[in-house]
Amino acid sequence: MNDLAAMRLATVEDDPRFRHSLALLLRNLPGFVVVASHASAAPLLAAARKARELGMPMPWDLVITDLGLPEISGVELTRELKTLFPQLRVIVLSVFEDPINVLAAICAGADGYLLKGVTSDEMIAKLEQIRQGQSPLSTALAGTLMRLVRESHKNAFSNASLPRDLGLSARQLDVLRGLVDGLSYREIGERHDIATDTVRNHIRQIYSTLQVHNVAEAVSYALRHGLA
């Protein structure tokens, strides 16, 4: 871990055993301070609404939420939290790995989507990506999601032409094409003989230049401009 300030974190998970396991992992992980843990979305939303009404700063830096919650779904929770506090980071942690649920969460404003089946090591790596300002996806989801995004744009943008200057370097365009092809960071690195950390750095620059926030938005942008 680096010297970034610790992130104030809240979790929403209705399975008590998983909520307990997640709390144990997070409380023993440098860089995170668990300040709230709930079995449903209602208490978290109530706190967020009150903070907003009183003109207070957002109560947390990061919310990790399940999707299949009682009464208020994780998608609904994400949408309202991002409306109240656009700078709040919201990460979905779910058993649902179908692209429809993933896209619904991302469209609601989720900054990342992780599967509950990830190993502890992968979870720790993804959490560090969050602290670095990245928008992580579980490796198992990336290819499937990108293929779905490509299919959804194929007819609408198949005749579009790529602008001469997207503000990206030649290597960044290579990396962006890799994302469009549904490749993981590691696979993009192997394709172009560069380190995975170098791929991550290029992707951060792509996000900043294109003013997007996650892989799906970057791919959508590329496809709208004919980079297929």
TAKA-V148508 format. One line per field, one symbol per residue. burial: b if it has 24 or more other ideal C-beta (glycine too) atoms within 12 Angstrom, else e. A space follows every 50 residues. Layout:
burial = ???
//
This chain:
burial = eeeeeebebbbbbbeeebbeebbebbeebebbebebbbbbbeebbebbee eeeeeeebbbbbbbbbbbbeebbbbbbbbbbbebbeebbbbbbbebbebe bbbbbbbbbbbbbbbbebeeeebebbbbbbbbbbbbbbbebbbbbbbbbb eebeeebeeeeeeeebebeeebbbbbbbbbbbbbbeebbeebeeebeebb bbbbbbbeebebbbbbbbbbbbbbbebb
//
